[in-house]
Amino acid sequence: MEREAATSPTENGQETDAAAVRRHPALFRAIKRRRNPRLRRSDITVTDEAAVKRAVKAASLGNAMEWFDFGIYAYLAGTIGRVFFPSGSDTAQLLSSFATFAVAFLVRPIGGMVFGPMGDKIGRKKVLALTMILMAIGTAAIGLIPSYDSIGFWSPLLLILFRLLQGFSTGGEYGGASTFIAEYAPDKRRGFFGSFLELGTLAGYTGAASLVTALTAALGSDTMDAWAWRIPFLVAAPLGIVGIYLRLKLDDTPAFLKLEDSNVHVSEAANAVETTARGDLAKIFRTHWRSLVLCIALVGAYNITDYMLLSYMPTYLSDELDYSESHGLMILVATMVLLMLIINQVGRLSDHFGRKPVLMTGMIAFFVLSAPAFLLVQEGSLLAVSGGMLMLGLSLVCLLGTMSAALPAMFPTNVRYGSLSVGYNLSASIFGGTTPLVITALISLTDSDMMPAYYAMAAALVGVVAVACMKETAQKPLAGSPPSVQTDEEAAEIVEAQAPTPKF
């Protein structure tokens, strides 16, 4: 009798034929159960709605305060160029200011490599509190540095030192905050809750831009250059204390606590998706390099478009189109407020339709709309500039509302914080922080005001390819964790769905 094609894998991964399966059905059923054990009710995490909301609030508010600190520098770039660097051409001072802005991103990967594995070892919340402390110190210290006219080259040197401290602390922020929310949220609403993290980012940027705009309007550019630029930096200290309090008040995530407690008895099914081995850098680069490459590509496209709009655009309006600094900031603030109103709905859409469709929409929109948007901006009228900014903003919100749920799902629990921190910050260092510097340099070299659009289009093209290559993770458990649901009824349905169909 002719052998049939091999169809069933054995426990050690070898294949066997259908005839053997027919001869020993009980044996192969046992092997299948061992390879794919059923989850028990105790394996499934039923989330506490109140605890989820507290976790989301702490992570999002802390993130808002981090990006308030970081955004201040971007919105005071022109002033900082005049205060900390020797007088010369305006372009040279602006380039020096943006170069110092980019310096902070050079150490972000180092911060990610330090804080990420630390967060996988000692817990998410402790590391997030530490990053908040360092950011508050670095930002407040910048507000105390004497000007170049007072102490000469020591002034930009101290500025660079404290920018490095800011960048180092930020290296542990996004990976930790997005991991924190993702591990608290139920599987079916991870996009919605994750979107609050970027709501915090927008709130931080909006707060920074609003404060700088109000101070400039009330005191004037001369007073800002003289001393008032220090006020936004010094505000960081009390805000940091609030953020630290919120983060230390919470318990660590259920996924990390389950990973940490080796005394908790779990079934074979839970053991199949959980591991007690702590993440380290060597393991991350050796085992998860494919996911890291994909993460770097996604984050690169996302960061270039993000920093182009939220950090660089006010400078573009004032330096290239001769808008007043406060006028450009007011338009950006209005755009960000609109994005804040809709970002949570984008998160809901990603839960319903999937991460890939929403991310792909944002990437394609940037590729198609960037050039028309900048042509509108160059018209110069309030309506045209607002319309161009709105086109870019609506493209960006598709990424903002989805990325914080999509990225943590790319890595398993035991290395999630470390892997995401390394991948995110490598990409942010290479592409994100350099965006204002690169665009300013390209405009200076080419005399083309369309360079920001072309740069965003190139980034979006990379993003389209990256999104096409990623796996869909919406409504699925995080890698390395059992399912997380909102109610006992959902948990019971999952267990019941695994029960074998009775044969009569």
Salt bridges, closest charged atoms under 4 A:
GLU4 OE2 - ARG22 NH2 2.91
GLU11 OE2 - ARG34 NE 2.68
ASP17 OD2 - ARG3 NH2 2.13
GLU49 OE2 - LYS53 NZ 3.85
GLU49 OE2 - ARG189 NH1 3.73
ASP120 OD1 - ARG124 NH1 2.90
GLU173 OE2 - ARG247 NH2 2.68
GLU183 OE2 - ARG124 NH2 2.67
GLU183 OE2 - ARG416 NH1 2.68
ASP187 OD1 - ARG190 NH2 2.38
ASP225 OD2 - ARG82 NE 2.80
GLU268 OE2 - ARG34 NH1 3.97
GLU325 OE2 - ARG82 NH2 3.90
ASP351 OD1 - ARG355 NH1 2.99
ASP488 OD1 - ARG41 NH2 2.60
GLU490 OE1 - LYS188 NZ 3.87
